[in-house]
Amino acid sequence: MSAKVPDPVDKHVGSRLRMRRRMLRMTQRKLGYKLGLTFQQVHKYETGQNGLSAGRLQELSQLLQVPVPTSMALCRMPTTVASHRSHNMSWIFSLRRRIRIS
């Protein structure tokens, strides 16, 4: 059985999550506690081993004090990821511009 390779988008979003958490000087344990999760689950999100649902992403963005598009950082994805996913995800870019999260 081969190990699951993290999705490039999940890895990118996870790295942005880790960067923002560290900027706020917050531990994985503290963030996990605020989300009702273990620090291991936060670690899995940050490494891209587990992807984030839209609801969890919104919850994280509120805790980390950033808007959802910033936490997703889709407009700043590495070019290899962006070109690989551009056809399948182009609707997200147009939809993201039309939705305002209050």
C-alpha positions in Angstrom: 0.0 0.0 0.0 1.5 3.3 -1.0 1.3 6.5 1.1 -1.2 9.1 0.1 0.5 12.1 -1.5 -0.9 15.4 -0.3 -2.8 17.5 -2.9 -0.8 20.5 -3.9 -3.7 22.9 -3.2 -4.1 21.4 0.3 -0.4 21.8 0.9 -0.5 25.4 -0.2 -3.5 26.3 1.9 -2.0 24.5 4.9 1.3 26.4 4.6 -0.7 29.7 4.6 -2.6 28.5 7.7 0.7 27.7 9.4 2.2 31.0 8.4 -0.7 33.0 9.8 -0.9 30.9 13.0 2.8 31.6 13.7 2.3 35.3 12.9 -0.2 35.3 15.8 2.2 33.4 18.0 -0.4 30.7 18.4 0.4 27.0 19.0 -1.2 24.1 17.2 -2.5 23.0 20.5 -4.2 26.4 21.2 -5.7 26.6 17.7 -6.9 23.0 18.0 -8.5 23.8 21.3 -10.4 26.8 19.9 -11.6 24.6 17.0 -12.5 21.6 19.2 -9.7 19.5 17.5 -6.5 17.9 18.5 -3.1 19.5 17.7 -2.5 16.4 15.5 -5.5 17.4 13.3 -4.2 21.0 13.0 -0.8 19.5 12.0 -2.5 17.4 9.3 -4.3 20.5 7.9 -1.0 22.5 7.9 0.9 19.7 6.0 -1.9 19.1 3.5 -2.5 15.5 4.7 -6.1 16.5 5.3 -8.0 19.0 3.2 -10.1 21.7 4.7 -13.9 21.9 4.2 -15.4 25.2 3.3 -17.0 25.5 6.7 -13.7 24.7 8.5 -11.9 27.2 6.3 -14.4 29.9 7.3 -14.0 29.0 11.0 -10.2 29.2 10.7 -10.3 32.5 8.9 -12.4 34.0 11.7 -10.0 32.7 14.4 -6.9 33.8 12.5 -8.5 37.2 11.6 -8.2 37.0 7.8 -10.9 36.9 5.1 -11.5 33.4 3.5 -9.9 34.4 0.1 -6.7 35.4 2.0 -6.5 32.1 3.9 -7.1 30.1 0.7 -4.7 32.3 -1.2 -5.9 30.9 -4.5 -4.7 33.9 -6.4 -1.2 33.3 -5.0 -0.9 29.5 -5.7 2.4 28.3 -7.2 2.3 28.4 -11.0 2.5 24.6 -11.2 -0.5 24.2 -9.0 -2.4 27.0 -10.7 -1.8 25.6 -14.2 -2.6 22.1 -13.1 -5.9 23.1 -11.6 -6.8 26.1 -13.7 -9.4 24.3 -15.9 -11.1 22.6 -13.0 -11.0 25.5 -10.6 -11.6 28.5 -12.9 -15.2 28.6 -11.7 -13.9 29.1 -8.1 -12.1 32.3 -9.1 -15.2 33.8 -10.7 -17.5 32.7 -7.9 -15.1 34.0 -5.2 -15.3 37.5 -6.8 -19.1 37.4 -6.5 -19.5 36.2 -3.0 -19.0 38.4 0.1 -18.7 36.6 3.4 -20.1 38.7 6.2 
